[in-house]
Amino acid sequence: TKLENQGKGHGQFREIMQDEFIAEVTQSLTVICLFFHRDFPRCKVMMHHLEKLSQRHIESKFVKIDAEKAPFFAEKLKIRTMPTVVIFKDGVA
């Protein structure tokens, strides 16, 4: 339901840290995760659009993670360019 999803952080676009990553991407059915770099203008443009989408698509969780602060996951998911959007379904990219 909508309230349950909002309780899980749906309806917002928030930054997560590396130690929250696993819990965040496995708690919801669909999670859209943006890997970004603070100094890249294209990342700011992508953040703007994902912020709007997060409010319209309550059924999905939208999160962002600074790739520099999450090198382990950036490497494991083979993130090579910024911005990169990874979609998780049932915790699987």
Disulfide bonds with the S-S distance in Angstrom:
none
